[in-house]
């Protein structure tokens, strides 16, 4: 159940990619601190786990708040890293809870978070959401498509090889 975590950092038009572990991260803020360890004014942390979900966390500047997107809300019910991301997102809204107060929260399967997270890199919010809903589209395929449009697919693919 280990997540594949890639950090891509951009300086000018050059991208650098590194694989990392986010096992100790308990929030988007923790993920942002991890991403800030990499050089460049723009950093993307791309997460994929067990073909169940993809997450994108973006940090543009040391002073900016991190932004995040989660491809499938159900992942927050089963994966601690996805839950950490989900807990910090404003868009969670009213989770679908059962009448049992002791029951863990159940999240909708819809993607949530900042769908504009990679718009300036070529993937519009509509395209990002459409890829999440596309039948047969695996979370890793979504991340590859985002990387293709951003111009860093070669660096991302080298990490996965």
PyMOL commands that set and color helices and strands:
alter all, ss='L'
color gray80, all
select helices_A, chain A and resi 28-36+75-78+80-88+90-92+119-121+125-133+139-150+153-160
alter helices_A, ss='H'
color red, helices_A
select strands_A, chain A and resi 4-11+14-20+42-49+53-59+67-70+112-113
alter strands_A, ss='S'
color yellow, strands_A
deselect
rebuild
show_as cartoon
